[in-house]
């Protein structure tokens, strides 16, 4: 239906971490409360959603060709 190739889970709890896999990646969020177990298991952890949005908000010219 949507033909997504990558699924990224963003969450702040232990059950959110468990969603990866099947999600391809997990981003931990600690904007409301920092849960050390979630933070420890997340490869990417943010406490401000605006930081996450700005990091994800780019166009093709921001990506280096390798």
PDB file of N, CA, C and O in Angstrom:
ATOM      1  N   UNK A   1       0.819  -1.186   0.000  1.00  0.00           N
ATOM      2  CA  UNK A   1       0.000   0.000   0.000  1.00  0.00           C
ATOM      3  C   UNK A   1       0.869   1.259   0.000  1.00  0.00           C
ATOM      4  O   UNK A   1       0.678   2.134  -0.844  1.00  0.00           O
ATOM      5  N   UNK A   2       1.831   1.365   0.944  1.00  0.00           N
ATOM      6  CA  UNK A   2       2.669   2.559   1.023  1.00  0.00           C
ATOM      7  C   UNK A   2       4.058   2.344   0.442  1.00  0.00           C
ATOM      8  O   UNK A   2       4.733   3.306   0.076  1.00  0.00           O
ATOM      9  N   UNK A   3       4.485   1.099   0.356  1.00  0.00           N
ATOM     10  CA  UNK A   3       5.788   0.744  -0.205  1.00  0.00           C
ATOM     11  C   UNK A   3       6.964   1.343   0.554  1.00  0.00           C
ATOM     12  O   UNK A   3       7.974   1.695  -0.056  1.00  0.00           O
ATOM     13  N   UNK A   4       6.852   1.467   1.879  1.00  0.00           N
ATOM     14  CA  UNK A   4       7.967   1.945   2.683  1.00  0.00           C
ATOM     15  C   UNK A   4       9.074   0.909   2.669  1.00  0.00           C
ATOM     16  O   UNK A   4       8.806  -0.292   2.676  1.00  0.00           O
ATOM     17  N   UNK A   5      10.312   1.367   2.650  1.00  0.00           N
ATOM     18  CA  UNK A   5      11.450   0.461   2.674  1.00  0.00           C
ATOM     19  C   UNK A   5      12.086   0.389   4.049  1.00  0.00           C
ATOM     20  O   UNK A   5      12.739  -0.599   4.382  1.00  0.00           O
ATOM     21  N   UNK A   6      11.901   1.431   4.850  1.00  0.00           N
ATOM     22  CA  UNK A   6      12.510   1.493   6.167  1.00  0.00           C
ATOM     23  C   UNK A   6      11.475   1.966   7.181  1.00  0.00           C
ATOM     24  O   UNK A   6      10.729   2.913   6.935  1.00  0.00           O
ATOM     25  N   UNK A   7      11.446   1.286   8.323  1.00  0.00           N
ATOM     26  CA  UNK A   7      10.553   1.671   9.402  1.00  0.00           C
ATOM     27  C   UNK A   7      11.405   2.048  10.609  1.00  0.00           C
ATOM     28  O   UNK A   7      12.243   1.264  11.054  1.00  0.00           O
ATOM     29  N   UNK A   8      11.189   3.249  11.136  1.00  0.00           N
ATOM     30  CA  UNK A   8      11.912   3.728  12.307  1.00  0.00           C
ATOM     31  C   UNK A   8      10.900   3.965  13.419  1.00  0.00           C
ATOM     32  O   UNK A   8       9.899   4.654  13.223  1.00  0.00           O
ATOM     33  N   UNK A   9      11.166   3.394  14.578  1.00  0.00           N
ATOM     34  CA  UNK A   9      10.306   3.550  15.749  1.00  0.00           C
ATOM     35  C   UNK A   9      10.899   4.626  16.646  1.00  0.00           C
ATOM     36  O   UNK A   9      12.096   4.605  16.933  1.00  0.00           O
ATOM     37  N   UNK A  10      10.076   5.561  17.090  1.00  0.00           N
ATOM     38  CA  UNK A  10      10.489   6.571  18.057  1.00  0.00           C
ATOM     39  C   UNK A  10       9.653   6.337  19.308  1.00  0.00           C
ATOM     40  O   UNK A  10       8.427   6.259  19.234  1.00  0.00           O
ATOM     41  N   UNK A  11      10.317   6.224  20.460  1.00  0.00           N
ATOM     42  CA  UNK A  11       9.553   5.977  21.666  1.00  0.00           C
ATOM     43  C   UNK A  11      10.346   6.217  22.933  1.00  0.00           C
ATOM     44  O   UNK A  11      11.552   6.462  22.904  1.00  0.00           O
ATOM     45  N   UNK A  12       9.626   6.139  24.059  1.00  0.00           N
ATOM     46  CA  UNK A  12      10.259   6.442  25.349  1.00  0.00           C
ATOM     47  C   UNK A  12      10.165   5.310  26.354  1.00  0.00           C
ATOM     48  O   UNK A  12      10.565   5.479  27.506  1.00  0.00           O
ATOM     49  N   UNK A  13       9.649   4.166  25.948  1.00  0.00           N
ATOM     50  CA  UNK A  13       9.449   3.080  26.896  1.00  0.00           C
ATOM     51  C   UNK A  13      10.058   1.770  26.450  1.00  0.00           C
ATOM     52  O   UNK A  13      10.477   1.614  25.304  1.00  0.00           O
ATOM     53  N   UNK A  14      10.098   0.822  27.389  1.00  0.00           N
ATOM     54  CA  UNK A  14      10.699  -0.481  27.118  1.00  0.00           C
ATOM     55  C   UNK A  14       9.987  -1.219  25.995  1.00  0.00           C
ATOM     56  O   UNK A  14      10.636  -1.881  25.184  1.00  0.00           O
ATOM     57  N   UNK A  15       8.670  -1.118  25.934  1.00  0.00           N
ATOM     58  CA  UNK A  15       7.962  -1.806  24.851  1.00  0.00           C
ATOM     59  C   UNK A  15       8.247  -1.149  23.505  1.00  0.00           C
ATOM     60  O   UNK A  15       8.191  -1.815  22.471  1.00  0.00           O
ATOM     61  N   UNK A  16       8.550   0.142  23.505  1.00  0.00           N
ATOM     62  CA  UNK A  16       8.934   0.815  22.262  1.00  0.00           C
ATOM     63  C   UNK A  16      10.265   0.270  21.748  1.00  0.00           C
ATOM     64  O   UNK A  16      10.421   0.024  20.552  1.00  0.00           O
ATOM     65  N   UNK A  17      11.225   0.081  22.661  1.00  0.00           N
ATOM     66  CA  UNK A  17      12.532  -0.475  22.278  1.00  0.00           C
ATOM     67  C   UNK A  17      12.346  -1.859  21.665  1.00  0.00           C
ATOM     68  O   UNK A  17      13.030  -2.210  20.704  1.00  0.00           O
ATOM     69  N   UNK A  18      11.434  -2.634  22.210  1.00  0.00           N
ATOM     70  CA  UNK A  18      11.198  -3.996  21.728  1.00  0.00           C
ATOM     71  C   UNK A  18      10.625  -4.031  20.315  1.00  0.00           C
ATOM     72  O   UNK A  18      10.606  -5.091  19.689  1.00  0.00           O
ATOM     73  N   UNK A  19      10.164  -2.907  19.808  1.00  0.00           N
ATOM     74  CA  UNK A  19       9.597  -2.852  18.455  1.00  0.00           C
ATOM     75  C   UNK A  19      10.672  -2.860  17.376  1.00  0.00           C
ATOM     76  O   UNK A  19      10.355  -2.843  16.187  1.00  0.00           O
ATOM     77  N   UNK A  20      11.923  -2.887  17.774  1.00  0.00           N
ATOM     78  CA  UNK A  20      13.022  -2.902  16.807  1.00  0.00           C
ATOM     79  C   UNK A  20      13.958  -4.062  17.122  1.00  0.00           C
ATOM     80  O   UNK A  20      14.683  -3.986  18.114  1.00  0.00           O
ATOM     81  N   UNK A  21      13.981  -5.125  16.333  1.00  0.00           N
ATOM     82  CA  UNK A  21      13.072  -5.400  15.243  1.00  0.00           C
ATOM     83  C   UNK A  21      11.669  -5.787  15.730  1.00  0.00           C
ATOM     84  O   UNK A  21      11.489  -6.158  16.890  1.00  0.00           O
ATOM     85  N   UNK A  22      10.709  -5.700  14.859  1.00  0.00           N
ATOM     86  CA  UNK A  22      10.732  -5.675  13.408  1.00  0.00           C
ATOM     87  C   UNK A  22      11.015  -4.316  12.774  1.00  0.00           C
ATOM     88  O   UNK A  22      11.347  -4.262  11.590  1.00  0.00           O
ATOM     89  N   UNK A  23      10.897  -3.221  13.515  1.00  0.00           N
ATOM     90  CA  UNK A  23      11.291  -1.930  12.930  1.00  0.00           C
ATOM     91  C   UNK A  23      12.785  -1.982  12.617  1.00  0.00           C
ATOM     92  O   UNK A  23      13.543  -2.674  13.296  1.00  0.00           O
ATOM     93  N   UNK A  24      13.200  -1.254  11.598  1.00  0.00           N
ATOM     94  CA  UNK A  24      14.596  -1.257  11.184  1.00  0.00           C
ATOM     95  C   UNK A  24      15.500  -0.498  12.150  1.00  0.00           C
ATOM     96  O   UNK A  24      16.690  -0.796  12.248  1.00  0.00           O
ATOM     97  N   UNK A  25      14.945   0.477  12.863  1.00  0.00           N
ATOM     98  CA  UNK A  25      15.742   1.290  13.783  1.00  0.00           C
ATOM     99  C   UNK A  25      14.848   1.827  14.891  1.00  0.00           C
ATOM    100  O   UNK A  25      13.625   1.885  14.757  1.00  0.00           O
ATOM    101  N   UNK A  26      15.490   2.218  15.989  1.00  0.00           N
ATOM    102  CA  UNK A  26      14.779   2.780  17.125  1.00  0.00           C
ATOM    103  C   UNK A  26      15.470   4.063  17.558  1.00  0.00           C
ATOM    104  O   UNK A  26      16.692   4.094  17.705  1.00  0.00           O
ATOM    105  N   UNK A  27      14.695   5.120  17.761  1.00  0.00           N
ATOM    106  CA  UNK A  27      15.194   6.378  18.301  1.00  0.00           C
ATOM    107  C   UNK A  27      14.536   6.566  19.653  1.00  0.00           C
ATOM    108  O   UNK A  27      13.312   6.653  19.753  1.00  0.00           O
ATOM    109  N   UNK A  28      15.360   6.630  20.699  1.00  0.00           N
ATOM    110  CA  UNK A  28      14.831   6.838  22.034  1.00  0.00           C
ATOM    111  C   UNK A  28      14.498   8.301  22.255  1.00  0.00           C
ATOM    112  O   UNK A  28      15.205   9.190  21.780  1.00  0.00           O
ATOM    113  N   UNK A  29      13.417   8.542  22.981  1.00  0.00           N
ATOM    114  CA  UNK A  29      12.987   9.911  23.251  1.00  0.00           C
ATOM    115  C   UNK A  29      12.835  10.102  24.746  1.00  0.00           C
ATOM    116  O   UNK A  29      12.136   9.335  25.409  1.00  0.00           O
ATOM    117  N   UNK A  30      13.486  11.121  25.276  1.00  0.00           N
ATOM    118  CA  UNK A  30      13.409  11.412  26.699  1.00  0.00           C
ATOM    119  C   UNK A  30      12.935  12.807  27.002  1.00  0.00           C
ATOM    120  O   UNK A  30      13.402  13.427  27.957  1.00  0.00           O
ATOM    121  N   UNK A  31      12.020  13.312  26.211  1.00  0.00           N
ATOM    122  CA  UNK A  31      11.525  14.671  26.404  1.00  0.00           C
ATOM    123  C   UNK A  31      10.617  14.820  27.609  1.00  0.00           C
ATOM    124  O   UNK A  31      10.527  15.904  28.186  1.00  0.00           O
ATOM    125  N   UNK A  32       9.948  13.752  27.994  1.00  0.00           N
ATOM    126  CA  UNK A  32       9.051  13.800  29.148  1.00  0.00           C
ATOM    127  C   UNK A  32       9.732  13.245  30.388  1.00  0.00           C
ATOM    128  O   UNK A  32       9.699  13.857  31.456  1.00  0.00           O
ATOM    129  N   UNK A  33      10.344  12.086  30.236  1.00  0.00           N
ATOM    130  CA  UNK A  33      11.083  11.447  31.330  1.00  0.00           C
ATOM    131  C   UNK A  33      12.214  10.637  30.703  1.00  0.00           C
ATOM    132  O   UNK A  33      12.016   9.989  29.676  1.00  0.00           O
ATOM    133  N   UNK A  34      13.375  10.669  31.303  1.00  0.00           N
ATOM    134  CA  UNK A  34      14.511   9.899  30.802  1.00  0.00           C
ATOM    135  C   UNK A  34      14.513   8.550  31.502  1.00  0.00           C
ATOM    136  O   UNK A  34      14.662   8.465  32.721  1.00  0.00           O
ATOM    137  N   UNK A  35      14.348   7.518  30.723  1.00  0.00           N
ATOM    138  CA  UNK A  35      14.413   6.152  31.234  1.00  0.00           C
ATOM    139  C   UNK A  35      15.767   5.584  30.837  1.00  0.00           C
ATOM    140  O   UNK A  35      16.028   5.354  29.657  1.00  0.00           O
ATOM    141  N   UNK A  36      16.623   5.359  31.823  1.00  0.00           N
ATOM    142  CA  UNK A  36      18.006   4.955  31.556  1.00  0.00           C
ATOM    143  C   UNK A  36      18.100   3.670  30.750  1.00  0.00           C
ATOM    144  O   UNK A  36      19.004   3.526  29.926  1.00  0.00           O
ATOM    145  N   UNK A  37      17.179   2.728  30.973  1.00  0.00           N
ATOM    146  CA  UNK A  37      17.192   1.486  30.206  1.00  0.00           C
ATOM    147  C   UNK A  37      16.941   1.718  28.724  1.00  0.00           C
ATOM    148  O   UNK A  37      17.564   1.086  27.872  1.00  0.00           O
ATOM    149  N   UNK A  38      16.030   2.624  28.427  1.00  0.00           N
ATOM    150  CA  UNK A  38      15.733   2.970  27.032  1.00  0.00           C
ATOM    151  C   UNK A  38      16.924   3.714  26.435  1.00  0.00           C
ATOM    152  O   UNK A  38      17.343   3.424  25.314  1.00  0.00           O
ATOM    153  N   UNK A  39      17.458   4.654  27.171  1.00  0.00           N
ATOM    154  CA  UNK A  39      18.606   5.433  26.699  1.00  0.00           C
ATOM    155  C   UNK A  39      19.794   4.522  26.397  1.00  0.00           C
ATOM    156  O   UNK A  39      20.490   4.713  25.400  1.00  0.00           O
ATOM    157  N   UNK A  40      20.023   3.536  27.254  1.00  0.00           N
ATOM    158  CA  UNK A  40      21.152   2.624  27.073  1.00  0.00           C
ATOM    159  C   UNK A  40      20.996   1.744  25.837  1.00  0.00           C
ATOM    160  O   UNK A  40      21.991   1.364  25.219  1.00  0.00           O
ATOM    161  N   UNK A  41      19.776   1.422  25.477  1.00  0.00           N
ATOM    162  CA  UNK A  41      19.536   0.516  24.343  1.00  0.00           C
ATOM    163  C   UNK A  41      19.342   1.236  23.019  1.00  0.00           C
ATOM    164  O   UNK A  41      19.335   0.602  21.964  1.00  0.00           O
ATOM    165  N   UNK A  42      19.185   2.548  23.063  1.00  0.00           N
ATOM    166  CA  UNK A  42      18.958   3.320  21.830  1.00  0.00           C
ATOM    167  C   UNK A  42      20.288   3.757  21.223  1.00  0.00           C
ATOM    168  O   UNK A  42      21.156   4.281  21.921  1.00  0.00           O
ATOM    169  N   UNK A  43      20.439   3.541  19.927  1.00  0.00           N
ATOM    170  CA  UNK A  43      21.632   4.035  19.241  1.00  0.00           C
ATOM    171  C   UNK A  43      21.570   5.545  19.062  1.00  0.00           C
ATOM    172  O   UNK A  43      22.600   6.212  18.967  1.00  0.00           O
ATOM    173  N   UNK A  44      20.358   6.076  19.016  1.00  0.00           N
ATOM    174  CA  UNK A  44      20.150   7.522  18.891  1.00  0.00           C
ATOM    175  C   UNK A  44      19.130   7.893  19.950  1.00  0.00           C
ATOM    176  O   UNK A  44      18.051   7.305  20.004  1.00  0.00           O
ATOM    177  N   UNK A  45      19.459   8.864  20.792  1.00  0.00           N
ATOM    178  CA  UNK A  45      18.582   9.264  21.891  1.00  0.00           C
ATOM    179  C   UNK A  45      18.482  10.778  21.913  1.00  0.00           C
ATOM    180  O   UNK A  45      19.501  11.468  21.915  1.00  0.00           O
ATOM    181  N   UNK A  46      17.277  11.294  21.931  1.00  0.00           N
ATOM    182  CA  UNK A  46      17.058  12.744  21.961  1.00  0.00           C
ATOM    183  C   UNK A  46      16.118  13.100  23.110  1.00  0.00           C
ATOM    184  O   UNK A  46      15.290  12.292  23.531  1.00  0.00           O
ATOM    185  N   UNK A  47      16.265  14.318  23.601  1.00  0.00           N
ATOM    186  CA  UNK A  47      15.369  14.810  24.649  1.00  0.00           C
ATOM    187  C   UNK A  47      14.542  15.993  24.166  1.00  0.00           C
ATOM    188  O   UNK A  47      13.722  16.530  24.911  1.00  0.00           O
ATOM    189  N   UNK A  48      14.756  16.393  22.928  1.00  0.00           N
ATOM    190  CA  UNK A  48      14.043  17.531  22.350  1.00  0.00           C
ATOM    191  C   UNK A  48      13.576  17.138  20.954  1.00  0.00           C
ATOM    192  O   UNK A  48      14.394  16.872  20.072  1.00  0.00           O
ATOM    193  N   UNK A  49      12.276  17.101  20.757  1.00  0.00           N
ATOM    194  CA  UNK A  49      11.733  16.678  19.470  1.00  0.00           C
ATOM    195  C   UNK A  49      12.147  17.615  18.339  1.00  0.00           C
ATOM    196  O   UNK A  49      12.278  17.179  17.195  1.00  0.00           O
ATOM    197  N   UNK A  50      12.355  18.895  18.643  1.00  0.00           N
ATOM    198  CA  UNK A  50      12.797  19.826  17.604  1.00  0.00           C
ATOM    199  C   UNK A  50      14.178  19.456  17.083  1.00  0.00           C
ATOM    200  O   UNK A  50      14.459  19.623  15.896  1.00  0.00           O
ATOM    201  N   UNK A  51      15.041  18.956  17.957  1.00  0.00           N
ATOM    202  CA  UNK A  51      16.369  18.508  17.524  1.00  0.00           C
ATOM    203  C   UNK A  51      16.221  17.341  16.558  1.00  0.00           C
ATOM    204  O   UNK A  51      16.869  17.314  15.511  1.00  0.00           O
ATOM    205  N   UNK A  52      15.375  16.381  16.902  1.00  0.00           N
ATOM    206  CA  UNK A  52      15.128  15.242  16.016  1.00  0.00           C
ATOM    207  C   UNK A  52      14.564  15.701  14.683  1.00  0.00           C
ATOM    208  O   UNK A  52      15.023  15.271  13.625  1.00  0.00           O
ATOM    209  N   UNK A  53      13.573  16.571  14.736  1.00  0.00           N
ATOM    210  CA  UNK A  53      12.953  17.066  13.497  1.00  0.00           C
ATOM    211  C   UNK A  53      13.963  17.772  12.615  1.00  0.00           C
ATOM    212  O   UNK A  53      13.985  17.549  11.404  1.00  0.00           O
ATOM    213  N   UNK A  54      14.800  18.617  13.196  1.00  0.00           N
ATOM    214  CA  UNK A  54      15.801  19.347  12.414  1.00  0.00           C
ATOM    215  C   UNK A  54      16.824  18.404  11.811  1.00  0.00           C
ATOM    216  O   UNK A  54      17.252  18.601  10.674  1.00  0.00           O
ATOM    217  N   UNK A  55      17.225  17.373  12.560  1.00  0.00           N
ATOM    218  CA  UNK A  55      18.183  16.405  12.032  1.00  0.00           C
ATOM    219  C   UNK A  55      17.597  15.601  10.878  1.00  0.00           C
ATOM    220  O   UNK A  55      18.313  15.232   9.947  1.00  0.00           O
ATOM    221  N   UNK A  56      16.311  15.334  10.937  1.00  0.00           N
ATOM    222  CA  UNK A  56      15.661  14.552   9.885  1.00  0.00           C
ATOM    223  C   UNK A  56      15.184  15.398   8.712  1.00  0.00           C
ATOM    224  O   UNK A  56      14.954  14.873   7.622  1.00  0.00           O
ATOM    225  N   UNK A  57      15.034  16.690   8.923  1.00  0.00           N
ATOM    226  CA  UNK A  57      14.496  17.584   7.900  1.00  0.00           C
ATOM    227  C   UNK A  57      15.629  18.074   7.002  1.00  0.00           C
ATOM    228  O   UNK A  57      16.288  19.070   7.303  1.00  0.00           O
ATOM    229  N   UNK A  58      15.842  17.376   5.918  1.00  0.00           N
ATOM    230  CA  UNK A  58      16.879  17.763   4.967  1.00  0.00           C
ATOM    231  C   UNK A  58      16.414  17.404   3.571  1.00  0.00           C
ATOM    232  O   UNK A  58      15.410  16.715   3.388  1.00  0.00           O
ATOM    233  N   UNK A  59      17.152  17.876   2.606  1.00  0.00           N
ATOM    234  CA  UNK A  59      16.845  17.488   1.248  1.00  0.00           C
ATOM    235  C   UNK A  59      18.041  16.735   0.676  1.00  0.00           C
ATOM    236  O   UNK A  59      19.057  16.580   1.355  1.00  0.00           O
ATOM    237  N   UNK A  60      17.933  16.277  -0.535  1.00  0.00           N
ATOM    238  CA  UNK A  60      18.985  15.476  -1.151  1.00  0.00           C
ATOM    239  C   UNK A  60      20.325  16.197  -1.205  1.00  0.00           C
ATOM    240  O   UNK A  60      21.365  15.538  -1.198  1.00  0.00           O
ATOM    241  N   UNK A  61      20.337  17.522  -1.258  1.00  0.00           N
ATOM    242  CA  UNK A  61      21.603  18.262  -1.338  1.00  0.00           C
ATOM    243  C   UNK A  61      22.393  18.174  -0.040  1.00  0.00           C
ATOM    244  O   UNK A  61      23.586  18.478  -0.031  1.00  0.00           O
ATOM    245  N   UNK A  62      21.750  17.761   1.074  1.00  0.00           N
ATOM    246  CA  UNK A  62      22.437  17.616   2.352  1.00  0.00           C
ATOM    247  C   UNK A  62      23.166  16.291   2.484  1.00  0.00           C
ATOM    248  O   UNK A  62      23.959  16.110   3.408  1.00  0.00           O
ATOM    249  N   UNK A  63      22.907  15.368   1.576  1.00  0.00           N
ATOM    250  CA  UNK A  63      23.491  14.023   1.669  1.00  0.00           C
ATOM    251  C   UNK A  63      24.716  13.940   0.777  1.00  0.00           C
ATOM    252  O   UNK A  63      24.653  14.245  -0.414  1.00  0.00           O
ATOM    253  N   UNK A  64      25.835  13.524   1.364  1.00  0.00           N
ATOM    254  CA  UNK A  64      27.070  13.368   0.591  1.00  0.00           C
ATOM    255  C   UNK A  64      26.980  12.092  -0.231  1.00  0.00           C
ATOM    256  O   UNK A  64      26.549  11.049   0.260  1.00  0.00           O
ATOM    257  N   UNK A  65      27.390  12.191  -1.484  1.00  0.00           N
ATOM    258  CA  UNK A  65      27.477  10.985  -2.328  1.00  0.00           C
ATOM    259  C   UNK A  65      28.782  10.284  -2.005  1.00  0.00           C
ATOM    260  O   UNK A  65      29.838  10.915  -1.950  1.00  0.00           O
ATOM    261  N   UNK A  66      28.710   8.991  -1.795  1.00  0.00           N
ATOM    262  CA  UNK A  66      29.919   8.222  -1.503  1.00  0.00           C
ATOM    263  C   UNK A  66      30.221   7.289  -2.614  1.00  0.00           C
ATOM    264  O   UNK A  66      31.206   6.552  -2.552  1.00  0.00           O
TER     265      UNK A  66
END
